[in-house]
Every structure is written in C-alpha cells, then in structure tokens.
Amino acid sequence: MTREFELADLRRRLADLAQWLRTDLDVQTIVADTAPTDAILDATESLPADLIVLVTHAHTGLSSFYDLSIGQRLLRHPNLTLLLIREA
C-alpha cells in the first residue's frame, strides 16, 4: 500500500467518522504528515477548538518514562483543554 493511498484511506475514514459525530458536534478533521504532537499544537493555533480529545494507550512503567506519549506531551501545554480517554 502506497503512502498516498494510506493517506487517502485515512481521510475517507475520518470523513465518515466526522459525519457521524456532526449530528451533535462541530467537527473538523485534519490529516498531517508531521509529528503528531506538532500537528495537534499547530491545529490548536488555527482552529477554535474548545476541547481536544485523544485516545491513549496508557503506557505505564519504564515504557512511559522513556517514551512519553503524545497525550503526556500535550498535557504540558497550559493553554490546552485536553480529555484523554484510555483505550479499552
């Protein structure tokens, strides 16, 4: 599977999810080909988001100490309202 095909597939799946969520929420999706933390921070500067919701893998122990998750990195930014949901 080529990178372009993967991105197109991701955009399609996000559009489907956003359509489902739009019944109750104003939803915008972004597909960025950069580091996730940077992409999210860039998006918060250009979009009027009241809340950012992320699903986390909730790593514990040494793996979380050595490899900080995206959620943990974003929690360090004081101007973000962030909701982390632990993956089931």
HELIX and SHEET records of a PDB file:
HELIX    1   1 ARG A    3  LEU A   21  1                                  19    
HELIX    2   2 PRO A   36  SER A   46  1                                  11    
HELIX    3   3 GLY A   61  TYR A   66  1                                   6    
HELIX    4   4 ILE A   70  LEU A   75  1                                   6    
SHEET    1   A 2 ILE A  52  THR A  56  0                                        
SHEET    2   A 2 LEU A  82  ARG A  86  1                                        
END                                                                             
